[in-house]
Amino acid sequence: MKRGSLASGVVGALLLGTLAGSAQAAGAKSWWSSVTFDALVDTGIPVNPDDPKNGLNFGQLFTDEANTWLLNQILLTLQRPIDASKDWDTGFKFQFMYGSDARYTHFLGELDQATGDSLNQLDIVENFINLKTPWLGKGGMEIKLGQYVTLEGAEVIDPRGDFFYTHSYIFNFGIPFKHTGILTTTHVNDKLDIYAGADTGVNTTFGPDGDPNDSGAFHGGIGLHLLNGNLNILASTHIGPENPDNDSDIRYLNDITAVWKLSDKWTSITDFNYIHDEIAGGQNGGGIAQYFVYTINDWLSAGIRGEFWRDVDGFFVAAFPENDGFVDLEKGLPTIVLSAGPATYTELTLGLNIKPFHNASYKPLAGMLMRPEVRWDHSFDTDAFNDFADDNQFLFSTDFVVVF
């Protein structure tokens, strides 16, 4: 899936549209009328008052460039969500990114060197077709085939799904980002969903450039919908070999995310994480992140995130001075990797979501989102920050998200 993969999502949409159109009764709503397209721009700056000489905010990936204005994402999304109320339906999603975030979200073997080693790179975020069936569960089964984001974690690649600009240690180092394969979701009843699928691994696809160990993996979990839908819990896992040229050492990535709507104003999000890799006698990491979000009014919300994450052997948390370093590491190629060694990390982040022009008549301006935040990171057992000379790191960051 290289050159052709850019167009495969659109080709899949055409095929699905043909199938759906042939099944529609006369006068029924057009399948194509549910297809949407939008373009998102996310740009911001993580300000580090200590101005580290290596230019890196250690412990972060997507906001790793200290005191640098980033074009995090230009995100193009073409999609048709399935209609869950129908017994049979088809849908698709094709999402394409250009920006500095793409350094860390590549499907290996796709667009890896399309822009060389520049800060802003190209990436296919998602590229799948979706089929809704009446099989097995009370609510039927959905079958997703192609390339899709992981089930795991409280945070996502698309900034519309995150309250904060900077990401948690769990998102950066404790979960996968994306998969290539098949994923089923069975809606057993109103309270229980079961997820199960097979894929090529973490951030991988097919072929020697796309999957450096050429092994498959399992991805699945259980979703619970409780308290009249106010409490939603997803327990998920991903199991398979992930180290280059190594089919024997298994990596286990496990996550439990609970989203609890406490009231009309308050939302609690709890993210538990545990990761184990069998390589070199066993490498362990994991922790917990707790979020609280308070909706003040229709244009202002406030949030807090506290996190504890333990990198037992210094295997997972790292920084990459070279823009293609993360991809090279995943492929097993020589690259520069900065590590602070075994450490326990904590972070406390306070932030706002502001829609300054929410009453504007111009849609992109009305939906503009600002996410200013203050963040304090601390490392125990080592000096992880500011050129490995400090156990504290303070960031003052903000970004601007506009959707067209």
PELIN-V302714 format. One record per pair of residues at least 6 apart in sequence whose ideal C-beta (glycine too) atoms are under 7 Angstrom apart, sorted by the first residue. I is the first residue (numbers start at 1). J is the second residue. If there is no record, write none. Layout:
i=I j=J
i=I j=J
This chain:
i=1 j=110
i=1 j=205
i=1 j=206
i=2 j=109
i=2 j=110
i=5 j=110
i=5 j=124
i=5 j=127
i=6 j=124
i=8 j=127
i=9 j=92
i=9 j=94
i=9 j=127
i=10 j=94
i=12 j=92
i=12 j=129
i=13 j=80
i=13 j=92
i=16 j=90
i=16 j=92
i=16 j=129
i=17 j=31
i=17 j=32
i=19 j=90
i=20 j=31
i=20 j=90
i=21 j=31
i=24 j=31
i=34 j=80
i=35 j=80
i=36 j=79
i=37 j=77
i=37 j=78
i=38 j=77
i=38 j=403
i=38 j=404
i=39 j=76
i=39 j=404
i=40 j=73
i=40 j=75
i=40 j=401
i=40 j=403
i=41 j=74
i=41 j=402
i=42 j=72
i=42 j=73
i=42 j=159
i=42 j=399
i=42 j=401
i=43 j=70
i=43 j=71
i=43 j=72
i=43 j=399
i=43 j=400
i=44 j=70
i=44 j=72
i=44 j=165
i=44 j=397
i=44 j=398
i=44 j=399
i=44 j=400
i=45 j=68
i=45 j=69
i=45 j=70
i=45 j=397
i=45 j=398
i=46 j=57
i=46 j=63
i=46 j=66
i=46 j=166
i=46 j=395
i=46 j=397
i=47 j=67
i=47 j=395
i=47 j=396
i=47 j=397
i=48 j=57
i=48 j=66
i=48 j=67
i=48 j=395
i=49 j=394
i=50 j=386
i=50 j=390
i=51 j=66
i=51 j=67
i=52 j=66
i=52 j=386
i=52 j=387
i=53 j=387
i=54 j=321
i=54 j=387
i=55 j=65
i=55 j=66
i=56 j=64
i=56 j=66
i=56 j=319
i=56 j=321
i=57 j=63
i=57 j=64
i=57 j=66
i=57 j=393
i=57 j=395
i=58 j=319
i=58 j=340
i=58 j=384
i=58 j=385
i=58 j=393
i=59 j=169
i=59 j=317
i=59 j=345
i=59 j=377
i=59 j=384
i=60 j=166
i=60 j=167
i=60 j=172
i=61 j=104
i=61 j=172
i=62 j=72
i=62 j=101
i=62 j=104
i=62 j=167
i=63 j=165
i=63 j=166
i=63 j=397
i=64 j=319
i=70 j=100
i=71 j=99
i=71 j=100
i=71 j=120
i=72 j=99
i=72 j=100
i=72 j=101
i=72 j=399
i=73 j=97
i=73 j=99
i=73 j=101
i=73 j=159
i=74 j=97
i=74 j=98
i=74 j=99
i=75 j=95
i=75 j=97
i=75 j=158
i=76 j=95
i=76 j=96
i=77 j=95
i=78 j=94
i=79 j=92
i=79 j=93
i=79 j=94
i=80 j=91
i=80 j=92
i=81 j=91
i=82 j=89
i=82 j=90
i=82 j=91
i=82 j=130
i=82 j=132
i=82 j=142
i=83 j=89
i=84 j=132
i=86 j=132
i=87 j=134
i=87 j=140
i=88 j=132
i=88 j=133
i=88 j=134
i=89 j=132
i=90 j=130
i=90 j=131
i=91 j=130
i=92 j=128
i=92 j=129
i=92 j=130
i=93 j=126
i=93 j=128
i=94 j=126
i=94 j=127
i=95 j=125
i=95 j=126
i=96 j=124
i=96 j=125
i=97 j=105
i=97 j=123
i=97 j=125
i=98 j=120
i=98 j=122
i=99 j=120
i=100 j=119
i=100 j=120
i=102 j=121
i=102 j=122
i=102 j=123
i=103 j=121
i=103 j=323
i=103 j=326
i=104 j=326
i=105 j=123
i=105 j=125
i=105 j=157
i=105 j=177
i=105 j=178
i=106 j=112
i=106 j=123
i=106 j=203
i=106 j=327
i=107 j=124
i=107 j=147
i=107 j=178
i=107 j=180
i=107 j=203
i=107 j=204
i=107 j=205
i=107 j=210
i=108 j=203
i=108 j=204
i=108 j=205
i=108 j=209
i=108 j=210
i=108 j=211
i=108 j=212
i=108 j=327
i=108 j=330
i=108 j=331
i=109 j=205
i=109 j=207
i=109 j=209
i=109 j=210
i=110 j=124
i=110 j=205
i=111 j=122
i=111 j=123
i=111 j=124
i=112 j=327
i=114 j=122
i=115 j=121
i=115 j=122
i=117 j=322
i=117 j=323
i=117 j=324
i=118 j=323
i=119 j=323
i=124 j=147
i=125 j=157
i=126 j=147
i=126 j=148
i=126 j=149
i=127 j=146
i=127 j=147
i=128 j=144
i=128 j=145
i=128 j=146
i=128 j=147
i=128 j=148
i=129 j=145
i=129 j=146
i=130 j=142
i=130 j=144
i=131 j=142
i=131 j=143
i=132 j=140
i=132 j=142
i=133 j=140
i=133 j=141
i=133 j=143
i=134 j=140
i=135 j=141
i=136 j=186
i=137 j=186
i=137 j=187
i=137 j=188
i=137 j=189
i=138 j=187
i=138 j=188
i=138 j=189
i=139 j=187
i=140 j=187
i=141 j=184
i=141 j=185
i=141 j=186
i=142 j=184
i=142 j=185
i=143 j=182
i=143 j=184
i=144 j=182
i=144 j=183
i=145 j=182
i=147 j=178
i=147 j=180
i=148 j=178
i=148 j=179
i=148 j=183
i=149 j=156
i=149 j=157
i=149 j=177
i=149 j=178
i=150 j=175
i=150 j=176
i=150 j=177
i=150 j=178
i=150 j=179
i=150 j=238
i=151 j=195
i=151 j=219
i=151 j=221
i=151 j=234
i=151 j=236
i=152 j=175
i=152 j=176
i=152 j=236
i=152 j=238
i=152 j=253
i=152 j=255
i=153 j=170
i=153 j=171
i=153 j=175
i=153 j=255
i=153 j=257
i=153 j=271
i=154 j=257
i=154 j=269
i=154 j=271
i=154 j=289
i=154 j=291
i=155 j=162
i=155 j=167
i=155 j=168
i=155 j=171
i=156 j=162
i=157 j=177
i=159 j=401
i=163 j=291
i=163 j=293
i=163 j=303
i=163 j=351
i=163 j=353
i=164 j=303
i=164 j=305
i=164 j=349
i=164 j=351
i=164 j=371
i=164 j=373
i=165 j=371
i=165 j=373
i=165 j=397
i=165 j=398
i=165 j=399
i=166 j=349
i=166 j=373
i=166 j=375
i=166 j=395
i=166 j=397
i=168 j=289
i=168 j=305
i=168 j=307
i=169 j=287
i=169 j=307
i=169 j=309
i=169 j=317
i=169 j=345
i=169 j=347
i=170 j=271
i=170 j=273
i=170 j=287
i=170 j=289
i=170 j=309
i=173 j=285
i=173 j=316
i=173 j=317
i=174 j=273
i=174 j=275
i=174 j=285
i=174 j=286
i=174 j=309
i=175 j=253
i=175 j=255
i=175 j=273
i=176 j=202
i=176 j=203
i=176 j=238
i=176 j=253
i=177 j=203
i=178 j=203
i=179 j=199
i=179 j=219
i=180 j=199
i=180 j=200
i=180 j=204
i=180 j=205
i=180 j=206
i=181 j=197
i=181 j=198
i=181 j=199
i=181 j=200
i=182 j=197
i=182 j=198
i=183 j=195
i=183 j=197
i=183 j=219
i=184 j=196
i=184 j=197
i=185 j=193
i=185 j=195
i=186 j=193
i=186 j=194
i=187 j=193
i=188 j=194
i=190 j=225
i=191 j=224
i=191 j=225
i=191 j=226
i=192 j=224
i=193 j=223
i=194 j=222
i=195 j=220
i=195 j=221
i=195 j=223
i=195 j=236
i=196 j=220
i=197 j=219
i=197 j=220
i=198 j=216
i=198 j=218
i=199 j=217
i=199 j=219
i=200 j=206
i=200 j=211
i=200 j=216
i=201 j=211
i=201 j=215
i=201 j=217
i=201 j=240
i=201 j=242
i=202 j=238
i=202 j=242
i=203 j=330
i=204 j=210
i=204 j=211
i=205 j=211
i=212 j=244
i=212 j=245
i=212 j=331
i=212 j=332
i=213 j=241
i=213 j=243
i=213 j=244
i=213 j=245
i=213 j=246
i=213 j=247
i=215 j=240
i=215 j=241
i=215 j=247
i=216 j=240
i=217 j=238
i=217 j=239
i=217 j=240
i=218 j=239
i=218 j=240
i=219 j=238
i=220 j=236
i=220 j=237
i=221 j=234
i=221 j=235
i=221 j=236
i=221 j=237
i=222 j=235
i=223 j=234
i=224 j=233
i=225 j=232
i=230 j=260
i=230 j=261
i=231 j=258
i=231 j=260
i=232 j=259
i=233 j=256
i=233 j=258
i=234 j=257
i=235 j=256
i=236 j=255
i=237 j=252
i=237 j=253
i=237 j=254
i=238 j=253
i=239 j=250
i=239 j=252
i=240 j=250
i=240 j=251
i=241 j=247
i=241 j=248
i=241 j=249
i=241 j=250
i=241 j=251
i=242 j=251
i=243 j=249
i=243 j=279
i=244 j=331
i=244 j=332
i=245 j=332
i=246 j=279
i=249 j=277
i=249 j=278
i=249 j=279
i=250 j=278
i=251 j=277
i=252 j=275
i=252 j=276
i=253 j=275
i=254 j=274
i=255 j=271
i=255 j=272
i=255 j=273
i=256 j=272
i=257 j=271
i=258 j=270
i=259 j=267
i=259 j=269
i=260 j=268
i=261 j=267
i=262 j=268
i=265 j=294
i=265 j=295
i=266 j=292
i=266 j=294
i=267 j=293
i=268 j=291
i=268 j=292
i=269 j=291
i=270 j=290
i=271 j=288
i=271 j=289
i=272 j=288
i=273 j=286
i=273 j=287
i=274 j=286
i=275 j=285
i=275 j=286
i=275 j=316
i=276 j=282
i=276 j=284
i=277 j=283
i=277 j=315
i=283 j=313
i=283 j=315
i=284 j=312
i=284 j=313
i=285 j=310
i=285 j=311
i=285 j=312
i=285 j=315
i=285 j=316
i=286 j=310
i=287 j=307
i=287 j=308
i=287 j=309
i=287 j=310
i=288 j=308
i=289 j=305
i=289 j=307
i=290 j=306
i=291 j=303
i=291 j=305
i=292 j=303
i=292 j=304
i=293 j=301
i=293 j=303
i=294 j=301
i=294 j=302
i=295 j=301
i=296 j=302
i=298 j=358
i=299 j=354
i=299 j=355
i=299 j=358
i=300 j=352
i=300 j=354
i=301 j=352
i=301 j=353
i=302 j=352
i=303 j=351
i=304 j=350
i=305 j=349
i=306 j=348
i=307 j=346
i=307 j=347
i=308 j=346
i=309 j=345
i=310 j=344
i=311 j=317
i=311 j=342
i=311 j=343
i=311 j=345
i=312 j=342
i=313 j=342
i=314 j=339
i=314 j=340
i=314 j=341
i=314 j=342
i=314 j=343
i=317 j=340
i=317 j=343
i=317 j=345
i=318 j=337
i=318 j=338
i=318 j=339
i=319 j=338
i=320 j=326
i=320 j=337
i=321 j=336
i=321 j=338
i=322 j=335
i=322 j=336
i=325 j=335
i=325 j=336
i=325 j=337
i=328 j=335
i=329 j=335
i=329 j=337
i=340 j=379
i=340 j=382
i=340 j=384
i=340 j=388
i=341 j=382
i=342 j=381
i=343 j=379
i=343 j=380
i=343 j=381
i=343 j=382
i=343 j=384
i=344 j=380
i=344 j=381
i=345 j=377
i=345 j=379
i=346 j=378
i=347 j=375
i=347 j=376
i=347 j=377
i=348 j=376
i=349 j=373
i=349 j=375
i=350 j=373
i=350 j=374
i=351 j=371
i=351 j=372
i=351 j=373
i=352 j=372
i=353 j=369
i=353 j=371
i=354 j=370
i=355 j=368
i=355 j=369
i=356 j=368
i=356 j=370
i=357 j=365
i=357 j=366
i=357 j=368
i=358 j=366
i=360 j=366
i=364 j=402
i=364 j=403
i=364 j=404
i=367 j=403
i=368 j=400
i=368 j=402
i=369 j=401
i=370 j=398
i=370 j=400
i=371 j=398
i=371 j=399
i=372 j=398
i=373 j=397
i=373 j=398
i=374 j=396
i=375 j=395
i=375 j=397
i=376 j=392
i=376 j=394
i=377 j=385
i=377 j=393
i=378 j=391
i=378 j=392
i=379 j=385
i=379 j=391
i=383 j=389
i=383 j=390
i=383 j=391
i=384 j=391
i=385 j=391
i=385 j=392
i=385 j=393
i=386 j=393
